[in-house]
Amino acid sequence: MKIDRLLSMILLMLKKKKITASEMAAYFETSLRTIYRDIETLCLAGIPIVSEPGVHGGYSLMEGFTLDKQVFKVDEILALIAGLKGLEAVFDRQSIRQTLEKVESLGKTQETAPVLEIDFFGWGEGNRIRHDVQNLYKSIGQSQCLRFQYTNLNNQCHTRTVEPLKLFYRGNNWYLLGYCRLKEDYRFFRVSRILNLEILKETFIPRESALPEWKPESHLKDDRKPEKLHLRISPGGVSKAREYFSKSNIEMMEDGSIEIRVLYPPDEWVYSYLLSYGEHLTVLQPAGLREELIRRSEVFLNKNKSLTY
């Protein structure tokens, strides 16, 4: 909208002190004629713009011109900047950069060392998930169908054709909500399990049926039955357990260990997660889970104990 562009032009001049019409045209992805008209509009509105001709000229605001910065406190501005920079790194959109310019101009952030940074991607993920999230976001905006290979928690891989609708960021992971034509229903897909993502030329019209609300583990829509797990974690694994399990599920013991009681469906994720505790884990219940972890540990031991290199 024009009013947004006009405000952004004022904020740009506040931040950059001097900027050319060509730079503003490139920034807003518009024509020089539009920029000249906008400058004239701002002048008619009483904004004191100074025009300097020549090679090193440009537009600037009269010295002493300020905007009211009392809308946000400094710490609120810094938090907004951190969040916007995180989003900019994910989506790389001009609209986010323009909003970031506006917020940065409200505080003297160039004189303040950043105390908060937000990164939506975990260690070691590289650029793959970032690239996939950007493509998913693009396909949602353009209502384009997707095709990809998806591996569920049971290590079953199927090709899915999906009508993408929303992106979610929950529990340090990205999820896609879409209508799966294979399952003929809405599904949540964890982006890290999506492979060979392809944006199709085919477009779709969103269905009239209500979208499902996000609930814990709702992306695991299957017929698995949860079981009561009773675990003991020795002191060496307590800090890791506290990062994942809720306080209401944890009981502190006198020796510094903890006991955990949760309701989970045993599956590949649960097996691999519990095995990551190594010597710090004791499975008190159920016996079937304990036997499965023992079996997997023995398979690992037999495969590796004879290796000498």
Buried (B, 14 or more C-beta within 10 A) or exposed (E): EEEEBBBBBBBBBBBBEBBBBEBBBEBBEBEEEBBEEBBEBBEEEEBEBBEEEEEEEBBBBEEEBEBEEEEBEEEEBBBBBBBBBBBBBBBEBEEBBBBBBBBBBBBEBEEEEEEEEBEBBEEEEEEBBBEBBBBBBBBBEEBBBBBBBBBBBEEEEEEBBBBBBEBBEEEEBBBBBBBBBEEEEBBBBBBBBBEEBEBEEEEBEEEEEEEBEEEEEBBBBEEBEEBEBBBBBBEEBBEEBEEEBEEEBBEEEEEEBBBBBBEBBBBEBBBEEBEEBEEBBBBBEBEEBBEBBEEBEEEEEEEEEEEEE
